[in-house]
Amino acid sequence: MKSFPLKDSLLVSVRLYRALLVAYPKKFREHYETQMVQVFRDSFRDAYHYNGMSGVIDLWLHTFADLFVTALIERLMERSQYMFSPKLISWCGGMASLFGGLFWMISVGGGLPLKLALILELCGVVGLRMRQAGQGSKVGVAGFAFGIIGTVLAIAYLSQDPVSGSFPYMEDPALAPGVLVLSLALFIQSIGLALLGDVSLRAKNPHRWRGLPVGLSALSAISGVMFWLVVSVPLSQGQFPWESRTFLLYPAVLWLLGLSWVGLGIMLMAEANTPVAQHPPASA
């Protein structure tokens, strides 16, 4: 074995390999670059020792292929961790909640604004739960489940309701049971928000307005009752919803509900980067 060509080719190859490692994410290089260069150096010596330059060429072919595949995987994993990080999901959920609240405020006539409000608040529920990562595992999971089930049930009802565009100005008594389903869905959602709010209160996190989810839960339950009183009950009695005296309370409740969702959205966006407080360990 000739040491002179080995020394020169090894030096050039290691420098080239170290330069190619820039394909990996920065954090990955900080942890593994030294080990990877050492492994490559040892592999180069072995390949040159046993097979000469043909072994070196074969090593480089395998190195290029491995580097391309693994660097691509690491880049994708880094991007996915950023895209689906709790902070980002909390912020996006806050933005969705904010716009969902605005749609609630213009959803007196039902139709598309009401559907959009429910779809966006679904993202708000996800954002709130992500904000509570690591807190109140059982209560938080139950609250998240109730919140999702109630919201999805309401969306499903509105998606199959052919006259929801004129809601609540309905005139068909046969629609009363369907509106009752919508009321029940909002009540289920309110249970979920109450449980999620309890997690925030007990963990004292988010630090600002941490009681807002509980208040939002109460307004969601009141909205469900209003849908029942303002629409379902009058229709079942053969009356038009707008002829009921309680109809005057209907827009006010929707406005309060919308403002609460806007507030929750602002809270989630403002607290997205604040460290999450953890529960102290339970005593034996």
C-alpha positions as CSV (number, residue, x, y, z in Angstrom):
1,M,0.0,0.0,0.0
2,K,1.3,3.5,-0.9
3,S,0.9,6.0,1.9
4,F,1.4,9.1,-0.2
5,P,-1.6,8.8,-2.5
6,L,-3.7,7.6,0.4
7,K,-2.8,10.7,2.4
8,D,-3.6,13.1,-0.4
9,S,-6.8,11.4,-1.5
10,L,-8.0,11.0,2.0
11,L,-7.5,14.7,2.8
12,V,-9.4,15.8,-0.3
13,S,-12.2,13.3,0.2
14,V,-12.8,14.2,3.8
15,R,-12.9,17.9,2.9
16,L,-15.4,17.2,0.1
17,Y,-17.5,15.0,2.3
18,R,-17.6,17.6,5.1
19,A,-18.7,20.2,2.5
20,L,-21.5,17.8,1.3
21,L,-22.8,17.5,4.8
22,V,-24.4,20.9,4.5
23,A,-27.3,19.0,2.8
24,Y,-28.3,18.0,6.3
25,P,-30.2,20.3,8.7
26,K,-28.1,22.5,10.9
27,K,-29.1,20.8,14.2
28,F,-28.5,17.4,12.7
29,R,-24.9,18.5,11.7
30,E,-24.2,19.9,15.1
31,H,-25.0,16.5,16.7
32,Y,-23.6,14.0,14.2
33,E,-21.1,15.8,11.9
34,T,-18.0,14.8,13.9
35,Q,-19.0,11.1,14.1
36,M,-20.0,11.0,10.4
37,V,-16.7,12.4,9.3
38,Q,-14.8,9.9,11.4
39,V,-16.8,7.0,10.0
40,F,-16.2,8.2,6.5
41,R,-12.5,8.6,7.2
42,D,-12.2,5.0,8.5
43,S,-14.3,3.6,5.7
44,F,-12.1,5.4,3.2
45,R,-8.9,3.9,4.7
46,D,-10.4,0.4,4.6
47,A,-11.7,0.8,1.0
48,Y,-8.3,2.1,-0.2
49,H,-6.4,-0.5,1.8
50,Y,-8.4,-3.5,0.4
51,N,-9.4,-2.4,-3.1
52,G,-7.3,0.7,-4.0
53,M,-9.0,3.5,-6.0
54,S,-11.7,1.2,-7.3
55,G,-12.8,0.7,-3.7
56,V,-12.7,4.4,-3.1
57,I,-14.9,5.0,-6.2
58,D,-17.4,2.4,-4.9
59,L,-17.4,4.0,-1.5
60,W,-18.2,7.4,-3.0
61,L,-21.0,6.0,-5.1
62,H,-22.6,4.5,-2.0
63,T,-21.9,7.7,0.0
64,F,-23.6,9.9,-2.5
65,A,-26.7,7.7,-2.7
66,D,-26.9,7.4,1.1
67,L,-26.3,11.1,1.7
68,F,-29.0,12.1,-0.9
69,V,-31.6,9.9,0.7
70,T,-30.9,10.5,4.4
71,A,-30.4,14.2,4.0
72,L,-33.7,14.5,2.2
73,I,-35.5,12.5,4.9
74,E,-33.9,14.6,7.7
75,R,-35.0,17.8,5.9
76,L,-38.6,16.5,5.5
77,M,-38.7,15.5,9.2
78,E,-37.4,18.9,10.3
79,R,-40.0,20.6,8.2
80,S,-42.8,18.4,9.4
81,Q,-41.8,19.0,13.0
82,Y,-42.0,22.7,12.4
83,M,-45.3,22.5,10.5
84,F,-47.0,20.4,13.2
85,S,-45.4,21.9,16.3
86,P,-47.8,22.7,19.1
87,K,-46.9,26.4,19.0
88,L,-47.7,26.7,15.3
89,I,-50.9,24.7,15.6
90,S,-51.9,26.9,18.6
91,W,-51.3,30.0,16.6
92,C,-53.2,28.8,13.5
93,G,-56.0,27.6,15.8
94,G,-56.1,31.1,17.3
95,M,-56.3,32.7,13.9
96,A,-59.1,30.3,12.8
97,S,-60.9,31.0,16.1
98,L,-60.7,34.7,15.5
99,F,-62.3,34.5,12.1
100,G,-64.8,31.9,13.3
101,G,-66.0,34.4,15.9
102,L,-66.4,37.1,13.2
103,F,-68.6,34.7,11.2
104,W,-70.6,33.9,14.3
105,M,-71.4,37.6,14.5
106,I,-72.9,37.7,11.0
107,S,-74.6,34.2,11.2
108,V,-78.0,35.4,12.3
109,G,-79.4,34.2,9.0
110,G,-77.5,30.9,9.2
111,G,-76.3,29.5,5.9
112,L,-72.7,29.7,4.8
113,P,-71.5,32.1,7.6
114,L,-72.7,29.6,10.3
115,K,-71.0,26.7,8.6
116,L,-67.8,28.6,8.3
117,A,-68.0,29.7,11.9
118,L,-68.3,26.0,13.0
119,I,-65.5,24.8,10.7
120,L,-63.1,27.5,11.9
121,E,-64.0,27.0,15.6
122,L,-63.2,23.3,15.1
123,C,-59.6,24.5,14.4
124,G,-59.9,26.7,17.5
125,V,-60.7,23.7,19.6
126,V,-57.6,21.9,18.2
127,G,-55.4,24.9,18.9
128,L,-56.7,25.2,22.5
129,R,-55.9,21.5,23.1
130,M,-52.4,21.9,21.6
131,R,-51.8,24.9,23.9
132,Q,-52.5,22.5,26.8
133,A,-50.0,19.9,25.7
134,G,-48.9,17.8,28.7
135,Q,-51.6,19.1,31.0
136,G,-54.6,17.4,32.5
137,S,-54.3,14.3,30.3
138,K,-57.6,12.6,31.0
139,V,-59.7,15.7,31.5
140,G,-58.1,17.4,28.5
141,V,-58.6,14.4,26.2
142,A,-62.3,14.1,27.3
143,G,-62.8,17.8,26.7
144,F,-61.1,17.7,23.3
145,A,-63.3,14.7,22.3
146,F,-66.5,16.4,23.4
147,G,-65.5,19.6,21.7
148,I,-64.7,17.8,18.4
149,I,-67.8,15.6,18.5
150,G,-70.2,18.5,19.2
151,T,-68.7,20.7,16.5
152,V,-68.6,18.0,13.9
153,L,-72.2,17.0,14.7
154,A,-73.3,20.6,14.2
155,I,-71.4,20.8,10.9
156,A,-72.9,17.6,9.7
157,Y,-76.4,18.8,10.4
158,L,-75.9,22.0,8.5
159,S,-74.3,20.2,5.6
160,Q,-77.3,18.1,5.0
161,D,-79.9,20.8,5.7
162,P,-81.2,22.0,2.4
163,V,-82.8,25.2,3.8
164,S,-80.1,26.2,6.2
165,G,-79.5,29.3,4.0
166,S,-82.8,30.8,5.3
167,F,-82.1,29.8,8.9
168,P,-83.6,30.8,11.3
169,Y,-86.4,32.2,9.1
170,M,-87.8,28.7,8.6
171,E,-91.5,27.9,8.2
172,D,-91.6,24.1,8.0
173,P,-92.5,22.5,11.3
174,A,-90.8,19.3,10.1
175,L,-87.5,21.0,10.6
176,A,-87.9,21.4,14.3
177,P,-86.3,18.0,15.3
178,G,-83.3,18.8,13.1
179,V,-82.8,22.2,14.9
180,L,-83.0,20.3,18.1
181,V,-80.0,18.2,17.0
182,L,-78.1,21.4,16.3
183,S,-78.9,22.5,19.8
184,L,-77.7,19.2,21.3
185,A,-74.5,19.5,19.2
186,L,-73.7,22.9,20.7
187,F,-74.5,21.6,24.2
188,I,-72.0,18.7,23.7
189,Q,-69.5,21.2,22.4
190,S,-70.0,23.3,25.5
191,I,-69.1,20.3,27.7
192,G,-65.9,19.9,25.8
193,L,-65.0,23.6,26.2
194,A,-65.8,23.5,29.9
195,L,-63.4,20.6,30.4
196,L,-60.7,22.3,28.4
197,G,-61.3,25.4,30.3
198,D,-61.0,23.5,33.6
199,V,-57.5,22.3,32.4
200,S,-56.5,25.9,31.7
201,L,-57.7,27.1,35.1
202,R,-56.1,24.4,37.1
203,A,-52.8,24.8,35.3
204,K,-53.0,28.6,35.4
205,N,-52.1,28.6,31.7
206,P,-52.6,30.5,29.4
207,H,-51.6,33.2,31.8
208,R,-54.0,35.8,30.4
209,W,-57.8,35.4,30.1
210,R,-57.4,31.7,31.2
211,G,-61.1,31.7,32.3
212,L,-62.2,32.6,28.8
213,P,-62.7,28.9,27.6
214,V,-65.1,28.4,30.5
215,G,-67.1,31.5,29.7
216,L,-67.1,30.4,26.0
217,S,-68.5,27.1,27.2
218,A,-71.4,28.8,28.9
219,L,-72.2,30.9,25.9
220,S,-72.1,27.8,23.6
221,A,-74.6,26.1,25.9
222,I,-76.8,29.3,25.9
223,S,-76.6,29.3,22.1
224,G,-77.8,25.8,22.0
225,V,-80.7,26.7,24.2
226,M,-81.4,29.7,22.0
227,F,-81.5,27.6,18.9
228,W,-84.0,25.4,20.6
229,L,-86.2,28.2,22.0
230,V,-86.0,30.6,19.1
231,V,-86.4,28.1,16.2
232,S,-87.3,24.5,17.3
233,V,-90.0,25.3,19.8
234,P,-91.9,27.9,17.7
235,L,-91.7,25.6,14.6
236,S,-93.1,22.6,16.6
237,Q,-96.0,24.8,17.6
238,G,-96.7,26.0,14.1
239,Q,-95.3,29.5,14.6
240,F,-92.6,31.4,12.7
241,P,-89.4,31.8,14.6
242,W,-89.2,35.6,14.2
243,E,-92.7,35.9,15.8
244,S,-91.4,34.6,19.1
245,R,-90.5,37.2,21.7
246,T,-87.2,35.4,22.5
247,F,-86.1,36.1,18.9
248,L,-84.8,39.5,20.1
249,L,-82.3,37.7,22.3
250,Y,-81.0,35.5,19.5
251,P,-78.7,38.1,17.7
252,A,-77.3,39.3,21.0
253,V,-76.3,35.8,22.1
254,L,-74.6,35.2,18.7
255,W,-72.7,38.4,19.0
256,L,-71.5,37.5,22.5
257,L,-70.5,34.1,21.3
258,G,-68.7,35.5,18.4
259,L,-66.8,38.0,20.5
260,S,-65.8,35.2,22.9
261,W,-64.4,33.1,20.0
262,V,-62.5,36.2,18.8
263,G,-61.1,36.6,22.3
264,L,-60.1,33.0,22.4
265,G,-58.3,33.4,19.1
266,I,-56.4,36.5,20.3
267,M,-55.5,34.6,23.5
268,L,-54.1,31.6,21.6
269,M,-52.1,33.7,19.2
270,A,-50.7,35.9,22.0
271,E,-49.7,33.0,24.2
272,A,-48.5,30.7,21.5
273,N,-44.8,31.2,22.4
274,T,-45.3,31.3,26.2
275,P,-44.0,28.2,28.0
276,V,-46.7,25.8,29.1
277,A,-47.1,25.4,32.8
278,Q,-47.1,21.8,33.9
279,H,-49.1,20.2,36.7
280,P,-47.1,19.4,39.8
281,P,-46.7,15.6,40.4
282,A,-49.5,14.0,42.3
283,S,-48.7,13.0,45.9
284,A,-48.9,9.4,46.8
